Amino acid sequence: MKTFKGKPITLLGETKKIGDHAPDFKALNTKNEVKHLSDFKTPYVILNVVPSLDTTVCDRQAKTVNQELSEREDIMVLTISNDLPTAQDRWCGNSGLSNVITLSDHLDLDFANKYGTNIKEIRLQARSVFVLDKKRKIIYLEYVDEMSQHLNFDELLTFVRKLPKE
């Protein structure tokens, strides 16, 4: 069962599993331009999904994943939320990180519905992470059970650091 601050939530969309092909999706960047998964050409893509960048837990997740994993040139980290592009742009400016890519799924929840992260009750994304290989197969994923809790950072970082360099 998935919860948000202890209350049961309903996730809409198709939950993914390791080995699934990652569906292409569209979302807005901080300039309100439509971007697709297929626009990102690095061998590995990490889809780092947070309910809202304006919360402490989401802020930490976005910073941790970006700081720890964006060092490699063969990995692209995309942080996805339903925050408006202007709010994501403000967060990027305040984060102290360079080259952070945020994508907003607020318009039509295309990503959320394709990846099973659409929280019906509050129209936010469920905290999760997906690691995709160069063929865009899902090779690692985590859907957090309680949205106010952190990802298993140690497990994620260990997995990604063991990926062969491309």
C-alpha positions in Angstrom: 0.0 0.0 0.0 1.2 3.5 -0.9 0.7 6.4 1.5 1.2 10.1 1.8 1.8 11.3 5.3 0.2 8.1 6.6 -3.0 8.4 4.5 -3.6 5.8 1.7 -3.2 7.0 -1.8 -4.2 5.7 -5.2 -1.6 5.6 -8.0 -3.0 5.9 -11.5 -1.2 4.8 -14.6 0.8 1.7 -15.5 3.3 0.7 -12.9 6.6 -0.4 -14.4 9.0 -3.2 -13.6 12.6 -3.9 -14.3 13.0 -5.1 -17.9 10.1 -3.0 -19.2 10.8 -0.6 -22.1 10.6 3.0 -20.8 7.8 4.7 -22.7 8.5 8.0 -24.4 6.7 10.9 -22.7 6.4 14.6 -23.1 6.9 17.3 -20.4 7.9 20.9 -20.2 11.3 22.2 -19.4 11.9 25.5 -17.4 11.5 27.5 -20.7 8.0 25.9 -21.3 9.4 23.9 -24.2 8.1 20.5 -24.8 10.7 17.8 -24.2 10.5 14.0 -24.8 12.5 11.2 -23.3 13.8 10.6 -26.8 15.4 14.0 -26.9 18.0 12.8 -24.3 20.8 10.8 -26.0 23.1 9.8 -23.2 23.6 6.0 -22.7 21.9 6.1 -19.3 19.0 8.3 -18.2 17.8 8.5 -14.6 14.2 9.6 -14.1 14.2 11.2 -10.6 10.6 11.7 -9.7 9.4 13.9 -6.8 6.0 15.1 -5.6 7.2 18.8 -5.3 10.6 20.4 -5.3 9.4 22.9 -2.7 9.5 20.3 0.1 12.5 19.4 2.2 12.5 15.6 1.3 12.1 16.3 -2.5 14.7 19.0 -2.4 17.2 16.6 -0.8 16.3 13.9 -3.3 16.8 16.1 -6.3 20.1 17.5 -4.9 21.5 14.1 -3.8 20.7 12.3 -7.1 22.0 15.2 -9.2 25.2 15.8 -7.2 26.1 12.1 -6.9 25.2 10.9 -10.4 25.6 13.8 -12.8 29.4 13.6 -12.7 29.5 10.9 -15.4 29.1 12.1 -18.9 27.2 9.0 -19.9 24.4 9.7 -17.4 21.6 12.3 -17.7 19.5 12.9 -14.6 16.0 14.3 -15.3 14.1 15.4 -12.3 10.3 15.2 -12.9 7.5 16.8 -10.8 4.2 18.4 -11.4 5.6 21.8 -10.2 5.1 24.6 -12.7 8.1 25.2 -15.0 8.6 28.7 -13.3 8.7 27.0 -9.8 11.2 24.5 -11.1 13.3 27.2 -12.7 13.3 29.1 -9.3 14.4 25.9 -7.5 17.2 25.3 -10.1 18.5 28.8 -9.4 18.4 28.3 -5.7 19.8 24.8 -5.6 23.4 25.7 -6.1 23.7 23.0 -8.7 24.7 23.6 -12.3 23.3 21.7 -15.3 20.2 20.4 -13.4 17.4 19.4 -15.8 13.8 19.6 -14.4 10.7 18.6 -16.4 7.2 19.6 -15.4 4.4 17.1 -16.0 1.7 19.4 -14.8 -0.2 19.9 -18.0 -1.5 16.4 -18.9 0.3 14.1 -16.6 1.7 12.2 -19.6 4.7 10.9 -17.7 2.7 10.1 -14.5 0.1 8.1 -16.3 2.7 6.1 -18.4 4.9 5.3 -15.4 2.3 4.8 -12.7 3.3 7.8 -10.6 0.0 9.8 -10.7 -1.3 10.3 -7.2 -5.1 10.6 -7.8 -6.0 12.3 -4.5 -3.5 15.2 -4.7 -2.4 15.3 -8.4 1.3 15.0 -7.5 3.9 12.5 -8.6 4.7 9.5 -6.5 8.3 9.5 -5.2 10.2 7.1 -7.4 13.3 6.6 -9.5 14.0 4.8 -12.8 17.4 4.0 -14.3 17.3 3.4 -18.1 20.0 1.9 -20.3 20.9 3.0 -23.8 18.0 0.9 -25.3 15.7 2.7 -22.8 15.0 -0.5 -20.8 14.3 0.0 -17.1 17.3 -1.6 -15.3 16.6 -0.2 -11.8 13.5 1.3 -10.2 12.1 2.2 -6.8 8.6 3.3 -6.0 8.6 4.6 -2.4 5.8 3.3 -0.2 5.4 6.4 2.0 5.8 9.6 -0.1 7.2 11.6 2.8 10.2 9.1 3.1 13.4 9.2 1.1 14.5 6.9 -1.7 17.0 4.2 -0.7 19.9 6.4 -1.8 22.6 3.9 -0.9 21.1 1.2 -3.1 20.6 3.6 -6.0 24.0 5.1 -5.8 25.7 1.7 -5.5 23.8 0.4 -8.5 24.6 3.4 -10.7 28.2 3.5 -9.8 28.6 -0.2 -10.9 27.2 0.6 -14.4 29.8 0.0 -17.1 31.0 3.3 -18.6 29.6 4.0 -22.0 
